[in-house]
Every structure is written in C-alpha cells, then in structure tokens.
C-alpha cells in the first residue's frame, strides 16, 4: 500500500514504494531496451522540473464514457425558446451563455457613425432635407429663383433676333455663313445661361455642404450661418466647378476630333464610324473622371483644401471604391431626375397651353417664364438631395479609410 500523497511516479511496478521527495536516478542508456514501461520512461527529457514545484490537480471524479442509450435517456428533449425573446433581458437573467448584443454605433445626427450602406446614404440624404427643410429648400429656392430669372431674361433677349436653327436647316436658300452665325449665337446664349446656372449651383453646393456636415453632428444650421461658413471657399469652389466640366468637355472633344477630321476629308462613312467609337470612348472617360473627382467639392468645403489638393483628395478617397461611388451617384441622379420630372409635369401642361401646342415660338416671354418656373421647382428639389448624397458619401469613405467616426464622436461630444 502506497501512502505517498499525489500521483505515483512512473516505474516498472506500481507496487514499489519510493520516498516522496527523492529524485529518480537517471536510467542508463544500456537499459533503454528493457521492458515497455522502461522504454516509455526513457523518452522523457533529461532535465526535469524540480520536485515540489508543480501542484497536483484537485481530486476530480473520473469521467466515464456514456453509451448512446444513456445519453438519450439523460436528454430531456428539445429546449423551448425563451418566451421573452433573445436580447438584453435574457442576458440579464443569465440566459444563453450570458450573451449580450453588440454595442450600437453612436448617432448624434442623421447617420450612425459607422460605415454606411447604399440605402442608408440615400435615406440619410432625404432625412437631412426633411429635418432641415427650411434651410435646405430656402437656400436652393433663393438661388434657383435668382439664377433662373437672369437666365430667362438673357435667353429671351439673346434669341429674340436669332433665326431658328431648324428653319435654317429646312431652308434651301440659306448660306453657310448664315448657318454658322446662327450656330454661334445659339451656342453663345446657351453658354451664358449655363454660366449663370453654374454660379447658382456653386453657391448652393457650398452652403448645403456646410448644412449637411452640421446635420451629421446633430446640429441645425441657419441660412446666415451656412453663408458665413461657405463664403471664404466660394472662389476656390468656383474654380473647381469650372475646371471639372472643362476637363470632361476636353475629353469629349478629343474623342470626336479624329472622326470629324476624317469626315471633313471626304471619307464620311469612315469618319462617322470613328466619331462613334471616339464618342463612346470619350463618354466612358468622362464618366470615369466625374466619379474620380466627385468628392472634391466636400473635400474643398469641409477640409478647406485648394482646387488641386481637393481633386487629389477625391481621387485618393475614390481609389478602390469607384464602382460603389458610381452606383450611389447614379442612384442620386436617377432620384433627382424622377422628382424633377414629377414636379415639372404640371408646368409642362401649362407651357403647352400657353404656346398653343406649337413649338414654333419657344422664345416667347410666356413660354420662357413658364419653363423658368418649372426649372426653379426642379432645381429647388434637386440641389439639396445631390449635395447631401455627395457629402454623406464623402463622410462614409473617410469613416472606412481614416476612422473619421472617432473624430466625429469627439466633435459631437464637444458640441454638446
């Protein structure tokens, strides 16, 4: 009978008694080929830990292996779900493994401060316009009325003495000189109207970007506060919003130039084919540039960057996520287009009544005024949505790339 507490040391016989603290004698190498127990004991490393420093395991009843029938008898059957559901209450009662739900992202404003989905961006843009509708619609309506009024007056005065291009094209006695003059005057009027509208969109975009950035932090913005915040950057914003369309126009011109030159040389069919291929390629390149630099405006307004620096910033944020940014921007364009068409339907009916159902006098003052009112309505609804989507997409990309959510949490806490 062995009275030594703890485990027995490995040896040739379990009946041999050994002193509890006496170290074992090393087994000679010539005895390693003895019994099986001796062979197993010779595989231990020569340097063993000293005796008395390793505690023995507590007495645990031996685990017996149960048969399938015994396990089936001990199983009470399928567990019924907790009638009070799975959630914090179940965790507080010591439920299923004390599971607790993951912590929710903080949401001081219109979005939770975490990476957003596509639907969340569109929904947050609409929510921003709905929550701060006075500021959003006030800014866009004031600028749309001002710019559209000037554009309507310029269009009415510019095209009043300009012959209609369609009538000149149908005439057989028109000279090339008259046709070129009419084209030049038409392009000049369109360019002036476009420049006036661009100025309004620049101011509206700058002010709305400030409003959306404050809405993310849960703050409201007045029209005066938005103007004071956006005014220092309007010059740079004007340069940016003129440079980007010029880049796209230059790409389109280069794509069409070769085909037009070949057609002018006499090979009209080959020139038309080249112009078609070049046009498709230039359109694809223009869309790529538009998406690549689509986040330059919020970078310029919110980070106080320069024109070139904001374009580089946008390219960095879009890199690796071009298709995602393209999808969100395309959804925003489709949404604003549908809303604008619905808003302009009544004005289209009024315009057809005013013009008598004829397109012969599209430059008359009543027709231009009705068309201008429809443009004001569509611009008032489109400006806030597109600006909000762009600002939220910029914020989402920075949260994904640069952990902007941590800075926003601190800014929201400091503001409160």
C-alpha positions in Angstrom: 0.0 0.0 0.0 1.5 3.4 -1.0 0.8 6.2 1.5 2.5 8.8 -0.6 0.1 11.6 -1.5 -0.4 12.7 -5.1 0.4 10.7 -8.2 2.8 7.7 -8.3 6.0 8.2 -10.3 6.3 6.2 -13.4 8.3 2.9 -12.8 8.4 -0.7 -13.6 5.9 -1.8 -11.0 3.0 0.2 -9.3 3.6 -1.7 -6.0 7.1 -0.4 -5.4 7.2 2.4 -2.8 9.5 5.4 -3.2 10.3 8.3 -1.0 8.1 11.3 -1.8 10.9 13.8 -2.4 13.7 11.6 -3.5 14.7 12.3 -7.1 14.8 9.5 -9.6 18.0 8.0 -10.7 18.7 8.6 -14.4 18.2 5.4 -16.4 21.4 4.2 -18.1 21.4 4.2 -21.9 22.2 0.4 -22.0 18.9 -0.3 -20.1 16.7 1.6 -22.5 15.9 -1.5 -24.4 14.2 -3.2 -21.4 10.5 -3.5 -20.7 7.9 -1.4 -22.5 7.4 0.8 -19.4 11.2 1.4 -19.2 11.2 2.3 -22.9 8.5 4.8 -22.4 10.2 6.3 -19.3 13.4 6.8 -21.2 11.7 9.2 -23.6 11.5 12.0 -21.0 13.9 14.9 -21.4 17.0 14.6 -19.2 16.2 18.0 -17.5 13.0 17.6 -15.5 11.5 20.3 -13.3 12.5 20.0 -9.6 10.2 18.1 -7.3 7.8 20.0 -5.1 7.1 23.0 -7.5 4.3 21.5 -9.6 0.9 21.3 -7.8 -1.1 18.2 -8.2 -4.6 18.5 -9.8 -7.5 18.6 -7.4 -9.5 15.5 -6.9 -12.0 15.2 -9.7 -14.2 12.2 -10.2 -13.2 10.2 -13.2 -15.2 10.9 -16.4 -17.0 7.9 -17.6 -17.9 7.4 -21.2 -21.7 7.1 -21.5 -23.4 5.0 -24.1 -25.8 6.4 -26.7 -28.8 5.0 -24.8 -27.7 6.6 -21.6 -27.2 10.0 -23.3 -30.7 9.7 -24.9 -32.2 9.0 -21.5 -30.5 11.9 -19.9 -31.5 14.3 -22.7 -34.8 15.9 -21.6 -35.8 16.8 -25.3 -35.7 20.0 -27.3 -35.4 23.2 -25.4 -38.3 25.7 -25.8 -37.2 29.2 -26.7 -37.5 31.9 -24.1 -40.9 33.4 -24.3 -39.4 36.8 -23.6 -37.1 36.6 -26.6 -33.3 36.9 -27.0 -31.9 40.2 -26.0 -30.5 42.2 -23.1 -33.3 40.9 -20.8 -32.3 37.2 -21.4 -28.7 38.1 -20.9 -29.6 39.8 -17.6 -31.3 36.7 -16.4 -28.2 34.6 -17.1 -29.6 33.2 -20.3 -27.9 31.5 -23.2 -24.2 31.8 -22.2 -24.8 35.3 -20.9 -24.8 36.6 -24.5 -25.1 40.4 -24.9 -25.9 42.2 -28.1 -23.1 44.2 -29.8 -22.8 47.9 -28.9 -24.6 50.2 -31.2 -22.7 52.9 -33.1 -23.3 56.4 -31.7 -25.7 58.5 -33.8 -25.7 62.2 -32.8 -27.3 63.3 -36.1 -28.8 61.9 -39.3 -26.4 58.9 -39.6 -24.9 56.4 -37.3 -21.1 56.9 -37.0 -20.1 53.7 -38.8 -19.6 52.6 -42.4 -22.9 53.1 -44.2 -24.8 51.0 -46.8 -26.0 52.4 -50.1 -29.6 52.6 -49.0 -28.6 54.3 -45.7 -26.8 57.0 -47.7 -29.9 57.8 -49.8 -32.2 57.6 -46.8 -30.0 59.9 -44.8 -29.9 62.4 -47.6 -33.6 62.6 -47.8 -33.9 62.7 -44.0 -31.4 65.6 -43.9 -33.6 67.6 -46.3 -36.7 66.7 -44.4 -35.3 67.6 -41.0 -33.7 70.9 -42.1 -36.1 71.7 -44.9 -36.2 75.4 -44.0 -32.5 75.9 -44.6 -32.2 73.4 -47.5 -35.2 74.5 -49.5 -34.6 78.1 -48.6 -31.0 78.1 -49.9 -31.9 76.2 -53.1 -35.1 78.2 -53.8 -33.5 81.6 -53.4 -30.5 80.7 -55.6 -32.7 78.9 -58.2 -35.1 81.9 -58.5 -32.2 84.4 -58.9 -30.2 82.4 -61.4 -33.2 81.3 -63.4 -34.6 84.8 -63.6 -31.4 86.1 -65.1 -31.1 83.1 -67.4 -34.7 83.6 -68.7 -34.1 87.3 -69.4 -30.8 86.6 -71.1 -32.3 83.8 -73.2 -35.3 86.0 -74.2 -33.2 88.9 -75.3 -30.4 86.9 -76.9 -32.6 84.6 -79.1 -35.3 87.2 -80.0 -33.5 88.3 -83.2 -31.7 85.0 -83.8 -33.2 82.8 -86.6 -34.3 79.4 -85.6 -31.8 76.7 -86.5 -34.5 74.2 -87.6 -35.9 76.8 -90.0 -32.5 77.5 -91.4 -31.8 73.8 -91.8 -35.0 73.3 -93.7 -34.4 76.2 -96.0 -32.8 75.7 -99.3 -31.6 79.3 -99.8 -29.6 79.6 -96.6 -25.9 80.3 -97.0 -23.2 78.6 -94.9 -22.4 82.0 -93.4 -25.9 82.4 -92.1 -25.9 78.9 -90.7 -22.6 79.4 -88.9 -23.7 82.7 -87.4 -26.9 81.1 -86.1 -25.0 78.3 -84.6 -22.5 80.7 -82.9 -25.3 82.9 -81.5 -27.1 79.8 -80.2 -24.0 78.4 -78.5 -23.3 81.8 -77.0 -26.7 82.1 -75.5 -26.6 78.5 -74.1 -23.1 79.2 -72.7 -24.3 82.4 -70.9 -27.3 80.6 -69.5 -25.1 77.7 -68.4 -22.6 80.0 -66.7 -25.4 81.8 -64.8 -26.8 78.5 -63.6 -23.3 77.3 -62.7 -22.8 80.3 -60.4 -26.0 79.5 -58.6 -25.2 75.8 -58.2 -21.7 76.7 -56.8 -23.2 78.9 -54.1 -25.9 76.4 -53.3 -23.5 73.5 -53.2 -21.1 75.3 -50.8 -23.9 76.3 -48.4 -25.6 73.0 -48.5 -22.3 71.1 -47.8 -22.0 73.1 -44.6 -25.6 72.3 -43.6 -25.1 68.6 -44.2 -21.9 68.5 -42.2 -23.6 70.1 -39.2 -26.6 67.7 -39.6 -24.2 64.7 -39.2 -23.3 66.0 -35.8 -26.9 66.7 -34.8 -26.7 70.4 -35.2 -29.1 72.7 -37.0 -27.8 75.4 -39.4 -29.4 78.7 -40.4 -29.1 80.2 -43.8 -26.9 83.0 -42.4 -24.6 80.6 -40.7 -24.3 78.5 -43.8 -23.4 81.5 -45.9 -20.7 82.7 -43.4 -19.1 79.3 -43.3 -19.1 78.8 -47.1 -18.2 82.4 -48.2 -14.4 82.0 -47.8 -14.3 79.0 -50.0 -16.6 80.1 -52.8 -13.7 81.4 -55.0 -11.9 78.1 -54.9 -15.2 76.2 -55.4 -15.9 78.3 -58.5 -12.6 77.3 -59.9 -13.2 73.7 -59.2 -16.7 73.5 -60.7 -15.4 75.3 -63.8 -12.4 73.1 -64.2 -14.2 69.8 -63.9 -16.7 70.4 -66.7 -13.9 71.8 -68.9 -11.9 68.6 -68.4 -14.9 66.5 -69.4 -15.5 68.7 -72.5 -11.9 68.4 -73.5 -12.1 64.6 -73.3 -15.2 64.6 -75.4 -13.6 66.9 -78.0 -10.5 64.8 -78.3 -12.6 61.7 -78.8 -14.7 63.2 -81.6 -11.9 65.2 -83.3 -10.4 62.3 -85.3 -13.7 61.2 -86.7 -14.7 64.7 -87.6 -11.4 65.3 -89.4 -11.7 62.1 -91.4 -15.3 63.0 -92.4 -14.2 66.5 -93.4 -11.5 65.0 -95.6 -14.2 63.2 -97.6 -14.4 59.7 -96.1 -17.8 60.3 -94.5 -18.6 56.7 -93.6 -15.2 56.0 -92.0 -15.3 59.4 -90.3 -18.8 58.6 -88.9 -17.6 55.2 -87.6 -14.5 56.8 -86.0 -16.6 59.5 -84.5 -19.0 57.0 -83.0 -16.2 54.9 -81.4 -14.4 58.0 -80.2 -17.6 59.4 -78.8 -18.3 56.2 -76.8 -14.7 56.1 -75.5 -14.8 59.8 -74.5 -18.1 59.3 -72.7 -16.7 56.4 -70.7 -13.6 58.5 -69.9 -15.7 61.5 -68.9 -17.8 59.3 -66.6 -14.6 57.9 -65.0 -13.3 61.5 -64.4 -16.6 62.6 -63.0 -16.7 59.8 -60.4 -12.9 60.1 -59.7 -13.3 63.8 -58.7 -16.9 63.7 -57.4 -15.8 64.1 -53.8 -13.6 67.1 -54.5 -16.3 69.6 -53.5 -16.8 68.3 -50.0 -13.1 68.0 -49.6 -12.7 71.6 -50.6 -15.5 72.9 -48.4 -15.1 70.8 -45.3 -11.3 70.4 -45.2 -10.5 73.9 -46.6 -8.4 72.4 -49.4 -7.3 74.1 -52.5 -8.5 73.2 -56.0 -5.8 70.8 -57.0 -5.4 69.4 -53.4 -9.2 68.7 -53.2 -9.0 66.8 -56.6 -6.2 64.7 -55.3 -8.1 64.1 -52.1 -11.1 62.9 -54.0 -9.0 60.6 -56.2 -7.5 59.1 -53.0 -10.9 58.5 -51.4 -12.4 57.0 -54.5 -9.5 54.7 -55.3 -10.6 51.1 -54.8 -14.3 52.1 -54.5 -15.0 53.5 -57.9 -18.0 51.2 -58.7 -19.5 51.8 -55.3 -19.3 55.6 -55.6 -20.6 55.4 -59.2 -23.6 53.4 -58.0 -24.5 55.8 -55.3 -24.1 58.8 -57.5 -26.1 57.2 -60.3 -28.9 56.5 -57.8 -28.9 60.1 -56.7 -29.1 61.3 -60.3 -32.0 58.9 -61.0 -33.8 60.0 -57.9 -33.5 63.7 -58.6 -34.4 63.2 -62.2 -37.6 61.4 -61.3 -38.5 64.1 -58.7 -37.8 66.9 -61.2 -39.9 65.2 -63.9 -42.8 64.8 -61.5 -42.5 68.4 -60.3 -42.3 69.7 -63.9 -45.3 67.8 -65.2 -47.9 70.5 -64.3 -45.7 73.2 -65.7 -45.3 71.2 -68.9 -49.1 71.1 -69.3 -49.3 74.9 -68.6 -46.5 75.5 -71.1 -48.3 73.6 -73.9 -51.5 75.5 -73.2 -49.6 78.9 -73.3 -47.8 78.0 -76.5 -51.0 76.6 -78.1 -49.4 73.2 -78.6 -46.9 74.5 -81.1 -43.1 74.6 -80.8 -42.7 77.4 -83.3 -42.5 80.2 -80.7 -40.3 78.7 -77.9 -38.6 82.0 -77.3 -41.8 84.0 -76.4 -41.9 85.5 -73.0 -44.9 83.5 -71.7 -43.2 80.2 -72.7 -39.9 81.2 -71.3 -41.5 82.3 -68.0 -43.4 79.0 -67.6 -40.3 77.0 -68.4 -38.3 79.0 -65.9 -40.8 78.3 -63.2 -40.5 74.6 -63.9 -36.7 74.9 -63.8 -36.9 76.7 -60.4 -39.1 73.9 -58.9 -36.8 71.1 -60.2 -33.6 72.9 -59.0 -35.1 73.6 -55.6 -35.7 69.9 -55.1 -32.6 68.6 -56.8 -29.9 70.8 -55.2 -30.3 69.6 -51.6 -30.5 65.9 -52.4 -27.5 65.8 -54.6 -25.4 67.9 -52.2 -26.5 65.7 -49.3 -25.7 62.5 -51.1 -22.2 63.7 -52.0 -21.4 65.0 -48.5 -22.6 61.7 -46.9 -20.7 59.6 -49.4 -17.5 61.6 -48.6 -18.1 61.1 -44.9 -18.7 57.4 -45.4 -15.5 57.0 -47.4 -13.5 58.8 -44.7 -15.0 56.6 -42.0 -14.0 53.5 -43.9 -10.5 54.7 -44.8 -9.5 57.1 -42.0 -11.7 56.3 -38.9 -13.4 59.6 -39.1 -16.1 58.3 -36.9 -13.8 58.7 -33.8 -13.2 62.4 -34.6 -16.9 62.9 -35.2 -17.8 61.4 -31.9 -15.4 63.7 -30.1 -16.7 66.7 -32.1 -20.3 65.8 -31.2 -19.4 65.4 -27.5 -17.6 68.7 -27.5 -20.5 70.5 -29.2 -22.9 69.2 -26.5 
